[in-house]
Amino acid sequence: MSLRRPAGPRPAHAAALLVVVLLGALILSGCGADAEPQTTSPTASVPSQRPATTPDPDAEQRAPAAKRKLSGPLAFHVRHRARLRVGPGGRMVATIKTRTEFKSPTILAVVTRRPGWVLVRTTLAKHHVGWLPVASGALFEQPRRIVIDLSAKTLTLFHRGKLTDRYRVAIGTSATPTPTGRYAVTDRLKTGDENSDYGCCILALNGHQEKIAQGWGGGDRIAIHATPHTWTIGKAVSHGCVRATNKALHQLMRKVRIGTPVRIKA
């Protein structure tokens, strides 16, 4: 999927600032570049010169299905700024905005529902789940889900319960293991440079890495991202993120929505 450039010329200093902001946010995502042998061209470490965000592939299909019963995995599109609470009508712990830090629409995986409320997965480290009023957004079905098996080092994609794709992946080291649990895709991003440390594309997750490497100055968010270092696939080499080939991430970007549930198991 190609990136859309804004209409009209972009001043050079504005474009440079946007790149710095986006790349800075990505570098703080908790994956980072590992110390690896260089197997690509000398330009492999040159950062992207294009904005990384890409649109949701199914945005037009996200209309609320008010007249039919929703089933299977659900997601919640936050359309109005809402207060996240510890329980339905309970204490407020945060404010959820309509856009993520990467400017994607805020679409959160749903854990369960109560009349007038939804329990969603968030990016907050202290409140990774919380309740939002249904009136603040719209529910819709998620046809796909991702399962990452750390022992097998595989990522499997299911569509309405049926296995459709399986990829070999790289995972975290024993010192910085990929955390297990249930998460969701929060952003779909393109780097603009397949030789970058993040490869072509990134599926950011709401999960956090608890075992930060000594001296690591970045953040703790985890992600599924591409890598040009194909020698790492099938090995435990990352800071906690899950890596696949550029080809695999291009395919996932065409199929996976924001809000898609992700299960990482040992």
Secondary structure, 3 states (H helix, E strand, C coil): CCCCCCCCCCCHHHHHHHHHHHHHHHHCCCCCCCCCCCCCCHHHHCCCCCCCECCCCCHHHCCCCCCCCCCCCEEEEECCCEEEECCCCCCEEEEECCECCCCCECEEEEEEEECCEEEEECCCCCCCEEEEEHHHEEEEECCEEEEEECCCCEEEEEECCEEEEEEECEEECCCCCCCCEEEEEEEEEECCCCCCCCCCEEEEEEEECCCCCCCCCCCCEEEEEECCCHHHCCCEEECCCEEECHHHHHHHHHHCCCCCEEEEEC
